[in-house]
């Protein structure tokens, strides 16, 4: 590097992967109780299975329909390294594995001994390591359960930051990274692994350099880059300034779709970013898209719809953390295993400005009102409260609903909501109406394996055309936009979906678009990028 080192940028195609025990981290791997269950019943199970029969995994990942399944994508190779990683995890996370066993034990205790009488005497029988972390209770039908005092778990050895690392690499194509949720990230010559907990400010220092030049030596030192990593580390930096962000200076409202469920709403006063998931920039690709270059220096409000991997993407969130003023999350249930608290999760990874919104609760800002609307479905009928559709009302002129993956199982719900909100201008809706079975996401949290037919019936599914149309008919939007639902090529790393024209989400969304157009509504399935501008005294213009 040159003598003057204060003018280096981090390249726009430097990817960050937040890892937990080398597994791609998501919110359930930060929240302590869900992390323990995932180590035991997902990570170790998949790794043990690979060690036993790597060829089965190699064959499975070649089948598109098996891509999202529990199969490691190393072509049947690197078995010794996977075994070593599993051994290390068993050793270093022994306390978390004990914690997971204790949870199962507590569950058995409640099922066998909590028969509707006082639970007082059972506290003495709670496994020792869970004592003081749980409250036992009945529902009104005498069904026993327990909940955590989750904040206490974060202040115990069970919040194990030593499992957290970050990986840095250059992205050179949309499809370079394999599906991240079932393959742990082993060492390779193009990735730098750094032992840094997610909350560490050095992540902000590093990613600030994507837009503001900085001191190469300082960042190298801060990340404790070893001499043998230096050549690779150096290749992540450039003297070339990135594309400049063009500030929105119009008098109206600009809404931009960034792919998947990620949408930016800007006026000349405020910026809102929904479910951040941003493509990298600076490499050859075929599909035009907005990237970090199209984000303002400051994001006033990041809005999260629900706690699934593709809507709380730590990869994007950590890179943007230094620009984010506030994060708005749906409030969670209080301490149930399947519904970890998202505010606590964010607080513990370095976001200090997190606001929880309850159903129908409203935040009134200058010229902008944000309301969390109820969200049904997409959570396999589990008691998960951390989900909301987001209603934004700008200057009382432009009203939009980000419905995310809400499945409109009960149309009466939005009929009641509509009485409070009135009509809207724009609806954004996901229509992943096939969905994975319950066990795909929540399996490791179950005390016993669910019957296959029950599991298959309880899916992580959004609205089909009939359910979607009933939202449309209720809120009378002028524009309806259906998300691409994983079709964007740069999402392969997080979305295992490969659709054909016959896939239900495509058939159903086509049907919804047709029905909308037939009644004069502008309707489109998004793909790549989209800008919608709203000017006062004019209709919504989509360009
Ligand atoms: Fe989801």
Boltz pocket constraint, residues with backbone or C-beta under 6 A from the ligand:
constraints:
  - pocket:
      binder: B
      contacts: [[A, 306], [A, 308], [A, 311], [A, 378], [A, 405], [A, 460]]
      max_distance: 6.0
